[in-house]
Amino acid sequence: MTILEMLGQSGILTLFGIGVVFAFLIIMVIIISKAGEIFRAADADKAAAGRAATDKAIYGNMAVTTNSAPIIAAITAAVGAYRSKHA
């Protein structure tokens, strides 16, 4: 085997190794991003369930409708005004 043949084989082996590593990195990025989406969705579900439980504890069986939006806005404004006076 001549030096040129060995250099050719080593070049092919180098390119093959780089390709394998690059493919592995692409697969790893895809897996990590999908896992992140799954964890974010699970965390959002947990947070929504926690908010629902908190709302139920605060409001009991009282239904909060879209008609109560002005009331909520008025209460929020009143609390903000109180905090700004007594801060």
N, CA, C and O atoms as a GROMACS GRO file, in nm:
protein
  348
    1MET      N    1   0.085  -0.116   0.000
    1MET     CA    2   0.000   0.000   0.000
    1MET      C    3   0.091   0.124   0.000
    1MET      O    4   0.182   0.135   0.082
    2THR      N    5   0.064   0.214  -0.091
    2THR     CA    6   0.148   0.333  -0.102
    2THR      C    7   0.097   0.442  -0.008
    2THR      O    8  -0.011   0.432   0.051
    3ILE      N    9   0.177   0.544   0.003
    3ILE     CA   10   0.141   0.655   0.091
    3ILE      C   11   0.016   0.726   0.041
    3ILE      O   12  -0.065   0.772   0.122
    4LEU      N   13  -0.001   0.736  -0.090
    4LEU     CA   14  -0.121   0.801  -0.145
    4LEU      C   15  -0.247   0.721  -0.114
    4LEU      O   16  -0.352   0.779  -0.085
    5GLU      N   17  -0.237   0.589  -0.121
    5GLU     CA   18  -0.352   0.505  -0.088
    5GLU      C   19  -0.389   0.520   0.059
    5GLU      O   20  -0.507   0.528   0.095
    6MET      N   21  -0.286   0.523   0.144
    6MET     CA   22  -0.312   0.538   0.288
    6MET      C   23  -0.373   0.676   0.318
    6MET      O   24  -0.464   0.687   0.400
    7LEU      N   25  -0.324   0.780   0.252
    7LEU     CA   26  -0.382   0.913   0.270
    7LEU      C   27  -0.526   0.918   0.221
    7LEU      O   28  -0.610   0.983   0.283
    8GLY      N   29  -0.555   0.850   0.112
    8GLY     CA   30  -0.691   0.845   0.061
    8GLY      C   31  -0.784   0.775   0.158
    8GLY      O   32  -0.895   0.822   0.184
    9GLN      N   33  -0.738   0.660   0.213
    9GLN     CA   34  -0.820   0.588   0.311
    9GLN      C   35  -0.839   0.669   0.439
    9GLN      O   36  -0.948   0.671   0.497
   10SER      N   37  -0.732   0.736   0.483
   10SER     CA   38  -0.746   0.816   0.605
   10SER      C   39  -0.840   0.934   0.582
   10SER      O   40  -0.912   0.973   0.674
   11GLY      N   41  -0.840   0.994   0.464
   11GLY     CA   42  -0.933   1.102   0.432
   11GLY      C   43  -1.077   1.054   0.432
   11GLY      O   44  -1.166   1.120   0.485
   12ILE      N   45  -1.099   0.936   0.371
   12ILE     CA   46  -1.234   0.878   0.370
   12ILE      C   47  -1.279   0.846   0.512
   12ILE      O   48  -1.394   0.873   0.548
   13LEU      N   49  -1.190   0.789   0.592
   13LEU     CA   50  -1.224   0.756   0.730
   13LEU      C   51  -1.253   0.882   0.811
   13LEU      O   52  -1.344   0.884   0.894
   14THR      N   53  -1.176   0.987   0.786
   14THR     CA   54  -1.199   1.114   0.856
   14THR      C   55  -1.336   1.171   0.820
   14THR      O   56  -1.411   1.211   0.909
   15LEU      N   57  -1.368   1.175   0.692
   15LEU     CA   58  -1.498   1.227   0.649
   15LEU      C   59  -1.612   1.141   0.703
   15LEU      O   60  -1.716   1.194   0.742
   16PHE      N   61  -1.594   1.010   0.704
   16PHE     CA   62  -1.696   0.921   0.759
   16PHE      C   63  -1.717   0.949   0.908
   16PHE      O   64  -1.830   0.954   0.955
   17GLY      N   65  -1.608   0.966   0.982
   17GLY     CA   66  -1.617   0.995   1.125
   17GLY      C   67  -1.687   1.127   1.151
   17GLY      O   68  -1.771   1.137   1.241
   18ILE      N   69  -1.652   1.229   1.074
   18ILE     CA   70  -1.716   1.360   1.089
   18ILE      C   71  -1.866   1.348   1.058
   18ILE      O   72  -1.948   1.408   1.127
   19GLY      N   73  -1.901   1.273   0.956
   19GLY     CA   74  -2.042   1.254   0.921
   19GLY      C   75  -2.120   1.183   1.030
   19GLY      O   76  -2.234   1.220   1.060
   20VAL      N   77  -2.058   1.081   1.090
   20VAL     CA   78  -2.126   1.008   1.198
   20VAL      C   79  -2.149   1.100   1.318
   20VAL      O   80  -2.257   1.101   1.377
   21VAL      N   81  -2.047   1.177   1.354
   21VAL     CA   82  -2.061   1.268   1.467
   21VAL      C   83  -2.167   1.374   1.437
   21VAL      O   84  -2.249   1.405   1.523
   22PHE      N   85  -2.167   1.431   1.317
   22PHE     CA   86  -2.264   1.532   1.278
   22PHE      C   87  -2.405   1.474   1.282
   22PHE      O   88  -2.497   1.539   1.331
   23ALA      N   89  -2.423   1.353   1.230
   23ALA     CA   90  -2.555   1.289   1.233
   23ALA      C   91  -2.600   1.266   1.377
   23ALA      O   92  -2.717   1.287   1.410
   24PHE      N   93  -2.508   1.222   1.463
   24PHE     CA   94  -2.542   1.200   1.603
   24PHE      C   95  -2.584   1.331   1.669
   24PHE      O   96  -2.681   1.334   1.745
   25LEU      N   97  -2.513   1.438   1.641
   25LEU     CA   98  -2.548   1.568   1.700
   25LEU      C   99  -2.685   1.615   1.652
   25LEU      O  100  -2.761   1.670   1.732
   26ILE      N  101  -2.716   1.595   1.526
   26ILE     CA  102  -2.848   1.634   1.475
   26ILE      C  103  -2.958   1.554   1.544
   26ILE      O  104  -3.059   1.611   1.585
   27ILE      N  105  -2.938   1.424   1.558
   27ILE     CA  106  -3.036   1.340   1.625
   27ILE      C  107  -3.052   1.382   1.771
   27ILE      O  108  -3.164   1.386   1.823
   28MET      N  109  -2.941   1.414   1.837
   28MET     CA  110  -2.945   1.454   1.977
   28MET      C  111  -3.021   1.587   1.992
   28MET      O  112  -3.099   1.601   2.086
   29VAL      N  113  -3.000   1.682   1.903
   29VAL     CA  114  -3.072   1.810   1.909
   29VAL      C  115  -3.221   1.788   1.890
   29VAL      O  116  -3.302   1.848   1.960
   30ILE      N  117  -3.259   1.702   1.797
   30ILE     CA  118  -3.400   1.673   1.773
   30ILE      C  119  -3.464   1.609   1.896
   30ILE      O  120  -3.573   1.648   1.936
   31ILE      N  121  -3.395   1.513   1.956
   31ILE     CA  122  -3.449   1.445   2.074
   31ILE      C  123  -3.464   1.542   2.190
   31ILE      O  124  -3.565   1.540   2.260
   32ILE      N  125  -3.363   1.627   2.212
   32ILE     CA  126  -3.370   1.721   2.323
   32ILE      C  127  -3.481   1.824   2.301
   32ILE      O  128  -3.551   1.859   2.396
   33SER      N  129  -3.498   1.871   2.179
   33SER     CA  130  -3.605   1.969   2.155
   33SER      C  131  -3.742   1.906   2.172
   33SER      O  132  -3.833   1.970   2.225
   34LYS      N  133  -3.760   1.782   2.128
   34LYS     CA  134  -3.888   1.713   2.148
   34LYS      C  135  -3.914   1.689   2.296
   34LYS      O  136  -4.027   1.704   2.344
   35ALA      N  137  -3.809   1.650   2.370
   35ALA     CA  138  -3.825   1.630   2.514
   35ALA      C  139  -3.862   1.761   2.582
   35ALA      O  140  -3.943   1.762   2.674
   36GLY      N  141  -3.802   1.871   2.538
   36GLY     CA  142  -3.837   2.002   2.595
   36GLY      C  143  -3.981   2.036   2.570
   36GLY      O  144  -4.048   2.089   2.659
   37GLU      N  145  -4.032   2.007   2.450
   37GLU     CA  146  -4.173   2.032   2.420
   37GLU      C  147  -4.263   1.949   2.510
   37GLU      O  148  -4.364   1.998   2.560
   38ILE      N  149  -4.226   1.824   2.530
   38ILE     CA  150  -4.306   1.735   2.615
   38ILE      C  151  -4.308   1.785   2.759
   38ILE      O  152  -4.413   1.789   2.822
   39PHE      N  153  -4.189   1.825   2.811
   39PHE     CA  154  -4.183   1.873   2.948
   39PHE      C  155  -4.256   2.005   2.965
   39PHE      O  156  -4.320   2.028   3.067
   40ARG      N  157  -4.247   2.093   2.864
   40ARG     CA  158  -4.319   2.220   2.872
   40ARG      C  159  -4.469   2.196   2.872
   40ARG      O  160  -4.543   2.263   2.945
   41ALA      N  161  -4.515   2.102   2.790
   41ALA     CA  162  -4.659   2.071   2.786
   41ALA      C  163  -4.704   2.011   2.920
   41ALA      O  164  -4.812   2.046   2.970
   42ALA      N  165  -4.624   1.923   2.976
   42ALA     CA  166  -4.660   1.862   3.104
   42ALA      C  167  -4.659   1.967   3.214
   42ALA      O  168  -4.745   1.965   3.303
   43ASP      N  169  -4.563   2.059   3.209
   43ASP     CA  170  -4.556   2.165   3.310
   43ASP      C  171  -4.675   2.260   3.296
   43ASP      O  172  -4.729   2.306   3.397
   44ALA      N  173  -4.716   2.289   3.173
   44ALA     CA  174  -4.832   2.375   3.151
   44ALA      C  175  -4.959   2.308   3.203
   44ALA      O  176  -5.045   2.374   3.261
   45ASP      N  177  -4.970   2.176   3.182
   45ASP     CA  178  -5.087   2.104   3.233
   45ASP      C  179  -5.090   2.108   3.385
   45ASP      O  180  -5.196   2.126   3.446
   46LYS      N  181  -4.972   2.090   3.448
   46LYS     CA  182  -4.966   2.094   3.593
   46LYS      C  183  -5.000   2.233   3.645
   46LYS      O  184  -5.071   2.247   3.745
   47ALA      N  185  -4.950   2.335   3.577
   47ALA     CA  186  -4.977   2.472   3.620
   47ALA      C  187  -5.126   2.504   3.605
   47ALA      O  188  -5.184   2.569   3.692
   48ALA      N  189  -5.187   2.458   3.497
   48ALA     CA  190  -5.330   2.482   3.478
   48ALA      C  191  -5.411   2.410   3.585
   48ALA      O  192  -5.509   2.464   3.636
   49ALA      N  193  -5.371   2.288   3.618
   49ALA     CA  194  -5.441   2.213   3.722
   49ALA      C  195  -5.423   2.282   3.858
   49ALA      O  196  -5.516   2.288   3.938
   50GLY      N  197  -5.303   2.334   3.882
   50GLY     CA  198  -5.278   2.406   4.007
   50GLY      C  199  -5.359   2.533   4.016
   50GLY      O  200  -5.413   2.566   4.121
   51ARG      N  201  -5.369   2.606   3.904
   51ARG     CA  202  -5.450   2.728   3.903
   51ARG      C  203  -5.597   2.696   3.925
   51ARG      O  204  -5.667   2.768   3.996
   52ALA      N  205  -5.644   2.586   3.863
   52ALA     CA  206  -5.784   2.547   3.880
   52ALA      C  207  -5.812   2.512   4.026
   52ALA      O  208  -5.916   2.548   4.080
   53ALA      N  209  -5.719   2.442   4.089
   53ALA     CA  210  -5.737   2.406   4.229
   53ALA      C  211  -5.734   2.530   4.317
   53ALA      O  212  -5.812   2.541   4.412
   54THR      N  213  -5.644   2.624   4.286
   54THR     CA  214  -5.637   2.748   4.364
   54THR      C  215  -5.765   2.830   4.345
   54THR      O  216  -5.820   2.882   4.442
   55ASP      N  217  -5.811   2.840   4.220
   55ASP     CA  218  -5.936   2.914   4.195
   55ASP      C  219  -6.052   2.850   4.269
   55ASP      O  220  -6.137   2.921   4.324
   56LYS      N  221  -6.057   2.719   4.270
   56LYS     CA  222  -6.167   2.650   4.339
   56LYS      C  223  -6.158   2.676   4.489
   56LYS      O  224  -6.260   2.692   4.556
   57ALA      N  225  -6.035   2.680   4.543
   57ALA     CA  226  -6.018   2.707   4.686
   57ALA      C  227  -6.059   2.850   4.719
   57ALA      O  228  -6.115   2.875   4.826
   58ILE      N  229  -6.029   2.943   4.628
   58ILE     CA  230  -6.061   3.084   4.655
   58ILE      C  231  -6.208   3.112   4.632
   58ILE      O  232  -6.276   3.171   4.717
   59TYR      N  233  -6.258   3.070   4.517
   59TYR     CA  234  -6.394   3.106   4.478
   59TYR      C  235  -6.498   3.001   4.513
   59TYR      O  236  -6.617   3.029   4.504
   60GLY      N  237  -6.458   2.884   4.551
   60GLY     CA  238  -6.551   2.777   4.582
   60GLY      C  239  -6.626   2.735   4.457
   60GLY      O  240  -6.565   2.714   4.352
   61ASN      N  241  -6.755   2.724   4.468
   61ASN     CA  242  -6.836   2.684   4.353
   61ASN      C  243  -6.888   2.804   4.274
   61ASN      O  244  -6.971   2.788   4.185
   62MET      N  245  -6.840   2.924   4.307
   62MET     CA  246  -6.884   3.044   4.240
   62MET      C  247  -6.833   3.043   4.095
   62MET      O  248  -6.715   3.019   4.071
   63ALA      N  249  -6.920   3.067   4.003
   63ALA     CA  250  -6.881   3.066   3.862
   63ALA      C  251  -6.827   3.204   3.824
   63ALA      O  252  -6.890   3.306   3.852
   64VAL      N  253  -6.710   3.206   3.762
   64VAL     CA  254  -6.653   3.330   3.713
   64VAL      C  255  -6.683   3.335   3.564
   64VAL      O  256  -6.634   3.253   3.487
   65THR      N  257  -6.764   3.431   3.525
   65THR     CA  258  -6.806   3.441   3.386
   65THR      C  259  -6.737   3.558   3.319
   65THR      O  260  -6.665   3.635   3.383
   66THR      N  261  -6.761   3.572   3.190
   66THR     CA  262  -6.704   3.685   3.118
   66THR      C  263  -6.770   3.815   3.159
   66THR      O  264  -6.713   3.922   3.138
   67ASN      N  265  -6.890   3.810   3.216
   67ASN     CA  266  -6.958   3.930   3.264
   67ASN      C  267  -6.891   3.988   3.387
   67ASN      O  268  -6.915   4.104   3.422
   68SER      N  269  -6.808   3.908   3.455
   68SER     CA  270  -6.742   3.957   3.575
   68SER      C  271  -6.611   4.028   3.543
   68SER      O  272  -6.541   4.069   3.636
   69ALA      N  273  -6.574   4.042   3.415
   69ALA     CA  274  -6.449   4.109   3.379
   69ALA      C  275  -6.446   4.254   3.426
   69ALA      O  276  -6.342   4.297   3.477
   70PRO      N  277  -6.554   4.334   3.411
   70PRO     CA  278  -6.549   4.472   3.463
   70PRO      C  279  -6.533   4.477   3.616
   70PRO      O  280  -6.467   4.567   3.669
   71ILE      N  281  -6.592   4.381   3.683
   71ILE     CA  282  -6.580   4.377   3.830
   71ILE      C  283  -6.435   4.348   3.868
   71ILE      O  284  -6.379   4.411   3.958
   72ILE      N  285  -6.376   4.252   3.799
   72ILE     CA  286  -6.236   4.219   3.827
   72ILE      C  287  -6.146   4.338   3.797
   72ILE      O  288  -6.053   4.365   3.873
   73ALA      N  289  -6.173   4.409   3.690
   73ALA     CA  290  -6.093   4.528   3.656
   73ALA      C  291  -6.108   4.636   3.763
   73ALA      O  292  -6.010   4.700   3.799
   74ALA      N  293  -6.229   4.656   3.814
   74ALA     CA  294  -6.251   4.756   3.918
   74ALA      C  295  -6.179   4.718   4.047
   74ALA      O  296  -6.118   4.804   4.112
   75ILE      N  297  -6.184   4.592   4.084
   75ILE     CA  298  -6.116   4.546   4.204
   75ILE      C  299  -5.965   4.562   4.189
   75ILE      O  300  -5.897   4.605   4.283
   76THR      N  301  -5.914   4.529   4.073
   76THR     CA  302  -5.771   4.543   4.047
   76THR      C  303  -5.727   4.689   4.056
   76THR      O  304  -5.623   4.719   4.114
   77ALA      N  305  -5.807   4.779   4.000
   77ALA     CA  306  -5.776   4.922   4.008
   77ALA      C  307  -5.780   4.971   4.152
   77ALA      O  308  -5.695   5.050   4.193
   78ALA      N  309  -5.877   4.926   4.229
   78ALA     CA  310  -5.889   4.967   4.369
   78ALA      C  311  -5.770   4.919   4.450
   78ALA      O  312  -5.716   4.993   4.532
   79VAL      N  313  -5.730   4.796   4.429
   79VAL     CA  314  -5.614   4.742   4.501
   79VAL      C  315  -5.488   4.819   4.462
   79VAL      O  316  -5.406   4.850   4.548
   80GLY      N  317  -5.474   4.850   4.333
   80GLY     CA  318  -5.358   4.927   4.288
   80GLY      C  319  -5.355   5.066   4.349
   80GLY      O  320  -5.248   5.114   4.390
   81ALA      N  321  -5.470   5.132   4.357
   81ALA     CA  322  -5.477   5.265   4.418
   81ALA      C  323  -5.443   5.257   4.567
   81ALA      O  324  -5.373   5.344   4.619
   82TYR      N  325  -5.493   5.156   4.634
   82TYR     CA  326  -5.465   5.139   4.777
   82TYR      C  327  -5.316   5.118   4.800
   82TYR      O  328  -5.257   5.178   4.890
   83ARG      N  329  -5.255   5.033   4.718
   83ARG     CA  330  -5.112   5.004   4.734
   83ARG      C  331  -5.026   5.127   4.705
   83ARG      O  332  -4.924   5.149   4.770
   84SER      N  333  -5.067   5.208   4.608
   84SER     CA  334  -4.988   5.326   4.577
   84SER      C  335  -4.997   5.430   4.688
   84SER      O  336  -4.900   5.504   4.710
   85LYS      N  337  -5.109   5.439   4.759
   85LYS     CA  338  -5.124   5.533   4.872
   85LYS      C  339  -5.050   5.485   4.994
   85LYS      O  340  -4.993   5.565   5.068
   86HIS      N  341  -5.050   5.355   5.018
   86HIS     CA  342  -4.997   5.298   5.142
   86HIS      C  343  -4.865   5.226   5.121
   86HIS      O  344  -4.830   5.139   5.201
   87ALA      N  345  -4.792   5.258   5.019
   87ALA     CA  346  -4.666   5.189   4.992
   87ALA      C  347  -4.551   5.253   5.066
   87ALA      O  348  -4.437   5.207   5.054
   0.00000   0.00000   0.00000
